[in-house]
Amino acid sequence: MKICEKDGSIVELQFEDEKGREAFRHTTAHILAQAVKRLWPTTKCAIGPAIKDGFYYDFEFDFDFSEERFPEIEAEMKKIVKENLPLRRSIKNREEAIAIMEAKAEPYKLELIRDLPEDAELVFFEQGEYLELCAGPHVSYTSAIRAFKLTSTAGAYWRGNEKNKMLTRIYGTSFPKKEELEQYLNQIEEAKRRDHRKLGKELELFTIMEEGPGFPFFLPKGMVLKNLLIDYWRKLHTREGYVEISTPMMLNRFLWETSGHWDHYRENMYTTVIDETDFAIKPMNCPGGMLVYKNKPHSYRDLPIRMGELGLVHRHEKSGQLHGLMRVRCFTQDDAHIFMTREQIPSEIKGVIRLIDEVYSKFGFSYHVELSTRPENSIGSDADWELATEGLRNALDELELPYVVNEGDGAFYGPKIDFHLEDSIGRTWQCGTIQLDFQLPARFRAEYMGADGEKHQPIMIHRVVFGSIERFIGILIEHYAGKFPLWLAPMQVKILPISDKYLDYAKAVEEKLRAEGMRTEIDGRAEKIGLKIREAQLQKVPYMLIVGEQEVTGNTVSVRSRDEGDLGTMELERFIQPVFQHREFLL
């Protein structure tokens, strides 16, 4: 398909090309806006870019808009596609542009124009009667947009500012072929079915209260899941030679000024005043880790020191960005900070990479890796940044681990390796990270005594595996669709007596299972066994043991598996033995 680039040049690109996909979906956003203006001419248009997996457009309607209007809009969009309108690029001067948008009564476009520099090039795209202030890129004709779907609406503040008017954002997606669109929509439906907010409520794992938006409450079953992840983390890190610390949740302003967070991260920090001194609730654990390192002198013989912390951190997020466990204001970060010599950089980075690979493999995740380089807002010398970046690059190369370079997306104090894991329906999530830092040890004047009898500055690795434990739980809920593997299931076995007469036997079974370390409970309600089975299945319990007269007489249990169905009647020991053959059953 032919694409009109932002500079006006015409190129031939495929949808598979990033620029081609952007142009395709950007044009679909314009078709959406044109359809809305045809249907409701007094609607005001704001902006409509292409985004990952689709596009959106922000409107100000003069009526209460709802998704019930989507079929009407989509029908009009199909007409515009069928009209095969050419998209024509033109350049207007400032006066012309203002006159056009004043005539069209488009206040948001006028604001954009007036905010641009006096000598800015004002590019417009025209398709039929619709004229849009837009730099592009776009496809050449509306007929290229063969398959599209409007997917949802949301409120969006103009220019992302909470002080501005709330607009209506319409989301959609588009593809060159109907089959591709249907495949994507099926994935969206599957994602809705797996939504961790929905499943978290149904499985009684967590909740978020009106009294604390962005601050999750973990319910008893959710705490079992969270503690299982923490236990697994601790066992791995003990094996790998890490020591665990805990640092205060709140520290004074001087610490955050020393670390650089006060200047570079303050807008995301919660602050207070104690004894006329500014304090901040920690958004990160690393400055506290630096103080622990400095608590006593160190020799080169002590290094590397691998220091882990399951630290509760708080970060200010705008209310509109909060999303279940995926975007919160309070979370547990599975941090670790490694203090080492320059010579130890390659081996320590490779050790962390292997550890992250082991963890993701256990949960069935594949992943890809990005190397993120120096951002504009950064601290430190060019020489330090070059050495740190090459240290990460060399470790990846030596492990023959494929990666892409993400220019300018490093932390303000150092470059990083990011791990993007892929879940069971193909979505990617950025979780693990390794950051190589020359700056904080220098700012805190951290030292060790070298073999030469002189003082040297250690190098520091910041790294997480889960990232946020809360967010990782959200990802796991959606990855498994709530059907956790046996070792992670908050409730592993549900015992279902057919009637009250068999409660004593059910309790004896429960006692034996608990003695073997299984998480189990009895459903002793006076309900029909069919209802008990259905509810246990909805709770996605891996095993159900049904007990009645036949089981009591034979000293057996009737076993039903969540994943395999009816497994028949067997002695309890015969059930326990194969369960323990699962290597994952116990950590």
Residue pairs with C-beta under 8 A, 6 or more apart in sequence:
1 12
1 13
1 14
1 15
1 20
1 23
1 24
1 139
1 140
1 144
1 176
2 10
2 11
2 12
2 139
2 140
3 10
3 11
3 12
3 13
3 19
3 20
3 23
3 137
3 138
3 139
3 140
4 10
4 23
4 87
4 89
4 125
4 136
4 137
4 138
4 139
4 140
5 11
5 19
5 136
5 137
6 123
6 135
6 136
6 137
8 89
10 140
11 19
13 19
13 20
13 23
14 20
15 21
15 24
15 175
15 176
19 137
21 50
22 50
22 137
23 50
23 136
23 137
23 138
23 139
24 50
24 139
24 144
24 145
24 174
24 176
25 50
25 51
25 54
25 55
25 173
25 174
26 48
26 49
26 50
26 55
26 134
26 136
26 137
26 138
27 87
27 138
27 139
27 142
27 144
27 145
28 55
28 145
28 148
28 172
28 174
29 48
29 49
29 50
29 55
29 56
29 57
29 172
30 48
30 87
30 125
30 127
30 130
30 132
30 134
30 138
31 77
31 80
31 81
31 127
31 142
31 145
31 148
32 48
32 55
32 57
32 73
32 77
32 150
32 170
32 172
33 45
33 48
33 57
33 59
33 130
33 132
34 80
34 127
34 128
34 129
34 130
35 73
35 74
35 76
35 77
35 79
35 80
36 43
36 45
36 57
36 59
36 73
36 170
37 43
37 45
37 130
38 76
39 72
39 73
39 76
40 61
40 62
40 63
42 62
42 105
43 59
43 60
43 61
43 62
44 59
44 60
44 105
44 106
44 107
44 108
45 57
45 58
45 59
45 106
45 108
45 109
45 132
46 57
46 58
46 59
46 60
46 108
46 158
46 167
47 57
47 58
47 108
47 112
48 55
48 56
48 57
48 58
49 55
49 56
53 173
53 184
54 151
54 171
54 172
54 173
54 174
55 171
55 172
55 173
55 174
56 169
56 170
56 171
56 172
57 169
57 170
58 108
58 156
58 158
58 167
58 168
58 169
59 65
59 167
59 168
59 169
59 170
60 108
60 165
60 167
60 168
61 168
65 153
65 168
66 153
67 150
67 152
67 153
70 150
73 150
73 170
74 148
74 149
74 150
77 148
80 127
80 128
80 142
81 142
81 143
81 145
81 146
82 143
83 128
83 142
84 141
84 142
84 143
85 127
85 128
85 141
85 142
86 127
86 140
86 141
87 125
87 126
87 127
87 138
87 139
87 140
87 141
87 142
88 125
88 126
88 127
89 123
89 124
89 125
89 136
89 138
90 123
90 124
90 125
90 126
91 121
91 122
91 123
91 124
92 100
92 122
92 124
93 122
94 113
94 118
94 120
94 122
96 122
97 113
97 122
97 124
97 133
98 110
98 113
98 114
100 124
100 131
101 109
101 110
101 113
101 133
102 110
104 131
108 158
109 133
112 133
113 122
113 133
116 122
122 133
123 133
123 134
123 135
123 136
124 131
124 132
124 133
124 134
125 131
125 132
125 134
125 136
125 138
126 132
127 142
139 145
144 176
145 174
146 175
146 176
146 177
146 178
147 174
147 175
147 176
147 177
147 178
147 180
147 181
148 172
148 173
148 174
148 175
148 181
149 172
149 173
149 174
149 181
149 185
150 170
150 171
150 172
151 171
151 172
151 173
151 188
152 170
152 171
153 168
153 169
153 170
153 171
154 168
154 169
154 171
155 166
155 167
155 168
155 169
155 320
156 166
156 167
156 168
156 169
156 320
157 163
157 164
157 165
157 166
157 167
157 320
158 164
158 165
158 166
158 167
162 318
162 320
173 181
173 184
174 181
175 181
175 184
187 425
187 426
190 425
191 425
191 427
191 478
192 198
193 481
194 425
194 477
194 478
194 479
194 481
194 482
195 324
195 478
196 324
196 325
196 326
196 473
196 474
196 475
196 477
196 478
197 323
197 324
197 325
199 205
199 477
199 478
199 481
199 482
200 206
200 207
200 222
200 324
200 325
200 474
200 477
201 207
202 482
202 538
203 221
203 477
203 482
203 490
203 539
203 540
204 219
204 220
204 221
204 222
205 218
205 219
205 221
205 222
205 225
205 473
205 477
205 490
206 216
206 217
206 218
206 219
206 222
206 325
206 473
207 216
207 217
207 219
208 214
208 215
208 216
208 217
208 324
209 215
209 217
213 319
213 322
213 329
214 317
214 319
214 322
214 327
214 328
214 329
214 330
215 328
215 329
215 330
216 325
216 328
216 330
216 470
218 226
221 490
221 491
222 473
222 490
224 490
224 491
224 519
225 473
225 476
225 484
225 488
225 490
226 332
226 469
226 470
226 473
228 487
228 488
228 587
229 466
229 469
229 472
229 473
229 488
230 310
230 469
231 587
232 362
232 587
233 310
233 334
233 465
233 466
234 244
235 587
236 355
236 358
236 359
237 244
237 306
237 308
237 336
240 306
240 351
240 355
241 306
242 306
242 307
242 308
242 336
243 305
243 306
243 307
243 308
244 307
244 308
244 309
244 310
245 289
245 292
245 307
245 308
245 309
246 309
246 310
246 311
247 282
247 285
247 288
247 289
247 291
247 292
247 309
247 311
248 282
248 288
249 281
249 282
249 312
249 314
250 272
250 279
250 280
250 281
250 282
251 279
251 280
251 282
251 287
251 288
252 277
252 278
252 279
252 280
253 262
253 271
253 277
253 278
253 279
253 280
255 287
255 291
256 262
256 266
256 269
256 280
256 287
257 263
258 287
258 443
258 444
259 286
259 287
259 290
259 440
259 443
259 444
260 379
260 412
260 413
260 439
260 440
260 443
261 269
261 280
261 283
261 284
261 287
262 269
262 280
264 377
264 379
264 412
265 283
265 284
265 412
266 280
267 316
268 283
268 315
268 316
268 317
269 280
269 281
269 283
269 314
269 315
269 316
270 280
270 281
270 314
270 316
271 278
271 279
271 280
271 281
272 278
272 279
272 280
272 281
273 279
281 314
282 288
282 311
282 313
282 314
283 313
283 314
283 315
284 313
284 333
284 335
285 309
285 311
285 313
285 333
285 335
285 337
286 335
286 337
286 437
286 440
286 460
286 462
287 440
287 444
288 309
288 311
289 307
289 309
289 335
289 337
290 337
290 440
290 441
290 444
290 446
290 460
291 444
292 307
293 305
293 307
293 337
293 339
293 446
293 458
294 444
294 445
294 446
297 447
297 448
297 449
298 305
298 339
298 447
298 448
298 449
298 458
299 448
299 449
300 341
300 448
300 449
300 450
300 451
300 456
302 448
303 339
303 340
303 341
303 344
303 448
303 458
304 338
304 339
304 340
304 341
304 344
304 348
305 338
305 339
305 340
306 336
306 338
307 336
307 337
307 338
307 339
308 334
308 335
308 336
309 333
309 335
309 336
309 337
310 332
310 333
310 334
310 335
310 469
311 332
311 333
311 335
312 330
312 331
312 332
312 333
313 330
313 331
313 332
313 333
314 329
314 330
315 329
316 329
317 327
317 328
317 329
321 327
322 328
322 329
324 474
325 470
325 471
325 473
325 474
326 471
326 474
326 475
327 471
328 468
328 470
328 471
331 468
331 469
331 470
331 471
332 468
332 469
332 470
333 464
333 467
333 468
333 469
334 464
334 465
334 466
334 467
334 469
335 462
335 463
335 464
336 461
336 462
336 463
336 464
337 460
337 461
337 462
337 463
338 348
338 352
338 460
338 461
338 463
339 441
339 446
339 448
339 458
339 459
339 460
340 348
340 458
340 459
340 460
340 461
341 448
341 450
341 456
341 458
341 459
342 387
342 459
344 459
345 391
345 395
345 436
345 459
346 391
346 394
346 395
346 398
348 461
349 391
349 392
349 395
349 417
349 434
349 436
349 461
350 395
350 398
350 399
352 434
352 461
352 463
353 395
353 396
353 399
353 401
353 417
353 434
355 465
356 419
356 432
356 434
356 465
359 432
359 465
359 466
360 366
360 367
360 419
360 421
360 432
362 584
363 476
363 479
364 424
364 479
365 421
365 422
365 423
365 479
366 421
366 422
367 419
367 420
367 421
367 422
367 432
368 402
368 403
368 404
368 419
368 420
368 422
368 428
369 396
369 401
369 402
369 403
369 404
369 417
369 418
369 419
369 420
370 403
370 404
370 405
370 406
370 409
370 417
370 418
370 420
371 389
371 392
371 393
371 396
371 403
371 404
371 405
371 406
371 415
371 416
371 417
372 405
372 406
372 408
372 409
372 410
372 415
372 416
372 417
372 418
373 389
373 405
373 406
373 407
373 408
373 409
373 410
373 415
374 385
374 389
374 408
374 410
374 415
375 408
375 409
375 410
375 411
375 412
376 408
377 412
378 385
378 410
378 412
378 413
379 412
379 413
379 439
380 413
380 414
380 438
380 439
380 442
384 438
384 439
385 414
385 415
385 438
387 438
388 414
388 415
388 436
388 437
388 438
389 415
389 436
391 436
392 415
392 416
392 417
392 434
392 436
396 403
396 417
403 417
406 418
410 416
410 435
411 435
411 437
411 462
413 435
413 437
413 439
413 440
414 435
414 436
414 437
414 438
414 439
414 462
415 435
415 436
416 433
416 434
416 435
416 436
417 433
417 434
417 435
418 430
418 432
418 433
419 430
419 431
419 432
419 433
420 428
420 429
420 430
420 431
421 428
421 429
421 431
421 432
421 475
422 428
423 429
423 475
423 478
423 479
424 479
424 480
424 481
427 478
429 471
429 475
430 467
431 464
431 465
431 466
431 467
431 471
431 472
431 475
432 463
432 464
432 465
432 466
432 467
433 462
433 463
433 464
433 467
434 461
434 462
434 463
435 461
435 462
435 463
436 459
436 460
436 461
437 459
437 460
437 461
437 462
438 457
438 459
438 460
440 446
440 460
441 457
441 458
441 459
441 460
442 457
446 457
446 458
446 460
447 455
447 456
447 457
447 458
448 455
448 456
448 458
449 455
449 456
450 456
466 472
476 484
476 488
482 540
483 540
483 562
483 563
484 490
484 540
484 542
485 584
486 492
486 542
486 579
486 582
486 584
486 585
487 582
487 584
487 585
487 586
487 587
489 519
489 540
489 541
489 542
490 519
491 519
491 520
491 521
491 539
491 541
492 518
492 519
492 520
492 541
492 542
492 543
493 513
493 518
493 519
493 520
493 541
493 542
493 543
493 544
493 545
494 520
494 521
494 522
494 523
494 532
494 536
494 539
494 541
494 543
494 544
494 545
495 506
495 509
495 510
495 513
495 520
495 521
495 522
495 523
495 544
495 545
495 547
496 506
496 522
496 523
496 529
496 532
496 533
496 536
496 544
496 545
496 546
496 547
497 503
497 505
497 506
497 522
497 523
497 524
497 547
497 548
498 529
498 546
498 547
498 548
498 549
499 526
499 548
500 524
500 526
501 549
502 547
502 548
502 549
502 551
502 552
503 522
503 524
505 547
505 551
505 552
506 522
506 524
506 547
507 522
509 545
509 547
509 557
509 572
510 520
510 521
510 522
512 572
512 576
513 520
513 572
513 576
514 520
516 576
516 580
517 586
518 576
518 579
523 532
523 535
523 536
525 532
529 546
529 548
533 544
533 546
533 560
536 544
537 544
537 562
540 562
541 562
542 561
542 562
542 563
543 559
543 560
543 561
543 562
543 575
543 579
544 559
544 560
544 561
544 562
545 557
545 558
545 559
545 560
545 575
546 557
546 558
546 559
546 560
547 557
547 558
548 558
550 556
550 558
550 569
551 557
551 558
551 569
554 569
555 571
555 572
556 569
556 570
556 571
556 572
557 569
557 570
557 571
557 572
557 575
558 566
558 568
558 569
559 566
559 567
559 568
559 569
559 570
559 575
560 566
560 567
561 567
579 585
580 586
